[in-house]
Amino acid sequence: CQGSIVNYNTNGVPSSVILASSNNSTGRDHLSIRASLDDCATWKTDVYQITEGKSGYSDLVVFDDGSVGVLYYREQISFRRIPAATIAKYINE
């Protein structure tokens, strides 16, 4: 399976690594992000789901304002920008 990984360092959020990949071990669907707060030794068990159904070939970018962009394929090339507050809430839960 394909995935994308970035370092995420912004005010109010512990330094972390964000991974975008399928949340299904047998198929390319339920594209989700998950975070690691310990340099990828462990990962949060809960995920932030980006899509339902088939999707894949993701790429991540962190914008200056702390929001995260996700470029992915789901019947066509799609893009979603996740606000910094949403990422911070997910990481800090």
Helices and strands as residue ranges (DSSP letters): E 4-8, E 16-22, E 31-36, E 48-49, E 56-62, E 68-73, E 77-82, H 84-92
